[in-house]
Amino acid sequence: MKINSDFKSILVLGIIAIIISWIGLYQFRDIKFKNTKQLQKTNDEKIEKLTNEYNELVDVYIPTITDKPKENDLPTTWSIKILFPWFLYNQWFSTISDNLKAENIEVSFETIDSYSAYETEIKTNLQNYDIALIPQNWIIWLETDSITLWENIKPYFIELFNKDLDSSTNLSIPFAIDPAITLYRNSVPEQNTREKLFSYTLSRKSQKKYSMPILWWFDELTLDLTKSSRTPFENFVELLYLQLKQIKQKNDNSELSNMLNTNNISLKEKYTYKNFSTILNILRDQNTTCSTFPALCVIKYGYTDIKFWFLSDFDILDKYFPWNNNLYAWSFTNSENQYPTKWRVFIVPKWNQNTNLTNKFFSEYISASIDWDDTFWDNTLSAITNIYNTQKTKNIFKNIIWNESKFYIFTGNINLQDQIINDWKTLEMLKWNYNIKSYLSNFPY
């Protein structure tokens, strides 16, 4: 019995010793070598937490004007790339870029100094950019993402845009209105209707300035250029389309006949494309920019009196032809009930991976527009209400703003030139080989 009792005592003591040793070893192991399993678990939990926080920042967080992300919440290498019409980039966007850079966000603006090159970049390489500034009528031909910002942004924009904005999600963010204009030299009497322009063109003398037909030297060579996807001057096809569409809306056979007749005047110094090319070859030696903006070049150097296009022409003139400010804007050749304008808007290309940064840019853009005056705005009319109301009182807009109630978006798709090239009726009509009355009754656009 005693042996059994001693054995039990030894056994109990042995077990206690083992337990004490195990505890000691465990504590020593924990102190000296760390519990790697527990550490891995802890690290996994931390990584999961950080990942969730980062994903929340990237996919869910939407900045507001008053609630900006804290500096420590922002990655240190964020960057966005924006495709921009070169003539609309100015100090205003540099300031926005500087403000975002202070929050470790790098903004790069890709500006292309050619109408055709910019259009080609939009059609073929849009996916390479986070944001692009385009005419609104191009949107339906492009793959874009919807944009959801921090609140209802409608109150910030003028009614022209406001009525088409949704309170939460939109396909675009408005930037500016770019009205169509008649650009003229200060020595020319007012010609703000097609009828007046017909008379002015047909009454010109060869010893005066070159004649300026309404469609600008639209002869056989011009047709050949158009068919080969080239144009004699910037935005030629859009201008042609706009004039034809307005005449179609009036269903005025005589007006279209008179327009075409202006190309048949028998002046020695008529604006054929051949004469135009001769002038440009001379002017390129004085200013290489004439290759990019031939129509503005010939009017700036005094070879003609009138040019048609949009108010943003003045942004190009200010940047590339800043001397001798003797050009002014009339209202477009418009006697109709609607006044054509381009609406310029920001879009986000489809499948964009920088939603948080694009939203941050738009937040800064709208915030800056609300807080600033129009100091940095140039010659387009801002879509932001407070800037627009200040701008439209300026002298440059005085011959245009009275059409404000008639402003409408100028339509025409991004493939307009191909559309006209493939439309044999339009090409034959412009050569007088197709009946004008039949043409207008079957205008294809």
Order of alpha helices (4+ residues) and beta strands (2+ residues): alpha-alpha-beta-alpha-beta-alpha-beta-beta-beta-alpha-beta-beta-alpha-alpha-alpha-alpha-alpha-alpha-beta-alpha-beta-beta-alpha-beta-alpha-beta-alpha-alpha-alpha
